[in-house]
């Protein structure tokens, strides 16, 4: 009787653990996600505060990033940057734990600390720079630009000769140019604008569907002129089919960044593979439906006797898109109106980045499967009961890594608008695909010869269907 009660209790516990283990990172943080996406930022912040132990756990990078975004949206820029700095230090100091890496092949990749996608690590510098700009700390924003430049150089060094489409970030380069120009570093601004334009043309346009913004072209022409780079000015005027005409400054400028929607959420999908026994201790993982066959061998005839095992499931990560409600926006004042231009498409970058490494994901998943099945076979040789238990454990722990920075926007728009000196009213008008619109009013104290910065996040997006 005691054994039966204990077995039932263990069965209930196992069922609960099974349900939790099947949940994605988004589902495990559903209350936070719902609070954030509906604009209840205070509640989202409270939920993070209730989960402070996450700042010490394997998902601490995501905790730092989420906390930084929430505090920024609450106007707590200095506190926000403390968390973004923690995130930066984590990514810089991260060293692989090879014991955990090895253990992940017996379990799943979620037991390893989350390192962040390349584009996520780049975007944290955008958020940090925005905080500095809102606090009128231009020198600190310049330091962030130089950190960003180091990160971009590292990206290019790692992927320059590989097929990865995300090997440079045009938006980040454009942002650097804007900050350098606002700081009076016209030469550095020109270089950043030029590099940004080239990256839009060579990478962003063909791979991510984002053209070089017209504002970037104007900024490139202007800084070429201000630097006295006459040859460059003539060259780009010809390419852009634009003529630069110097304008006498009578007021200041506003550069407005619009974070639109919410970026994709990582989920998982799976494939079933039959294990077909080969020769010399090798096996083949075969999926006939997709015509996939992957050999695996330990090199020892007696190590991998897996041919009698059943069909097994392998899990892989995938993204789920959250389409933004608004598709275009305009800034207007009493004297002028400008269309906001898309400068970054985080959704496209996320999907293409995962596609580029899908073969590596597939290889790692199959290696994980092979290790699990080999260990199961070894245990079965000694105890059929323990082998059956390990088979269940292996099935439960087969899981893709569904962690990602889920408070990033779907895309980023921006505009530069000239305004008279003094207090100025500016209206942001956002329009949806069905023709509806939303307006929000802002007031800025514009100073002559000075660039004022503003950012705003439109959170409205499609929801994630719950399983």
Secondary structure, 3 states (H helix, E strand, C coil): CHHHHHHHHHHHHHHHHHHHHHCCHHHHCHHHHHHHHCCCHHHHHHHHHCCHHHHHCCCHHHHHHHHHHHHHHCCCHHHHHHHHHHHHHHHHHCCCCHHHHHHHCCCCHHHCCCCCCHHHHHHHHHHHHHHHHHCCCHHHHHHHHHHHHHHHHHHHHHHCCCCCCCCCCHHHHHHHHHHHHHCCCHHHHHHHHHHHHHHHHHHHHHHHCCCCCHHHHHHHHHHHHHHCCHHHHHHHHHHHCCCCCCCCCCCEEEEEEEEECCCCEEEEEEEEEEEEECCCCCEEEEECCCCEEEEECCCCCCCCCCCCCCCEEEEEEEEECCCECEEEEEEECCCCEEECEEEEEHHHHHHHHHHHCHHHHHHHHHHHHHHHHHHHHHHHHHCHHHHHHHHHHHHHHCCCCCCCCCCCCCEEEEEEEEECCEEEEEEEEEEECCCCEEEEEEEEEECCCCEEEEEEEECCECCCCCC
